[in-house]
Amino acid sequence: MRVAVIRATLLIAAAGPLLGACWGPEHPDRARYEYMYMHGVFQPPYTAFPTGIERGNWKCYDEKISKEFDCTFVRGGWNQYHYVYRARR
């Protein structure tokens, strides 16, 4: 019985950090991401939202529901997203 408890504890301790990495990005993280738009303000050098095929390079993050979306199909309502970002190149 005691061995089973120790094994379960070790398994949970080992799986915790691995599962924690799967929950998505933490924002803002300027070391990992390049931001175009944050909390209603464009970040220099950007002054407008992406258009055309360029939208596929950006992610839109809705902080209210803690979910990220591909910006490809966003046609309006950009202000609902707290962050528009992409991975640093």
N, C-alpha and C positions, 0 to 999 in steps of 0.2 A: 504494500500500500504506500509506504513512504517513498519507495523508489519511483512509483508512478507519479506521485506529486512532484518530485524533484525533476523528473523528465518533462512533465507538463510545464513546469515553471521555466525550465531551460528552453523549451521549444517556443514558448510565448516570448521570452526575452530575445531569442534569436530572430523570430519572425517580425517583431515589432518594428525595428528600423527598416526592414525590407518593405513592409506594407505601408509604412509612413511615407516612403518615397513615391508611392503610387497615387497619392491623393491630389496631385496637381501642383501647379506653381504657387509660390508665395509672392505676393506683390506688395509694393514695388521691389524689384530685385534688379537694379541697374547693371550689376555685374553679369547677369545671364541674359537679360532682355533689353531690347531697344524699344523705347516707348514713343508712340506717335501722339497719344491722347491719354491724359490722366485726370480723372475727376473733373471733367468739363473744360479742360484747358489743353490746347495743343502744345506739344513740347518742341522746342526748336530743334531742327530747322523746319519742321512741318507746319503747314498752315491750312491743310484741307485733308479730308478723308481720302483713302485710296480709291482709285477708279479702275475699271476694267480688270484685266488679268492680274494686276498688282494686288488686288484684294486677297487672292489666294495665299499670299506671303504673310498675311497678318492674322492674328488671333484677337477675338473680342472677348473680354472677360466681364461677366456680370457678377459683381460682388454680392448682390442681394441673394442670389441663389447659388453662389459659389460654383459657377460653371463657365467653362471656356467654349467658345464657338469659333468655327472657321468664318472669316469675314467675307467669303466669296459671295454668299447670297444675301448679304445685308443691303437693303435698298433704301432704307430710311430709318430714322430713329436711332442714329448713332449715339445720341446723348444718353440712351439707356445703359450703355456700357461704361464701366468705370475705367477700364484700361483697353487700349488697342495697342498691341505689342507684337514683336517677333523675336526670335532667338538672335543673339548677336552674331554677326558674321566675322 
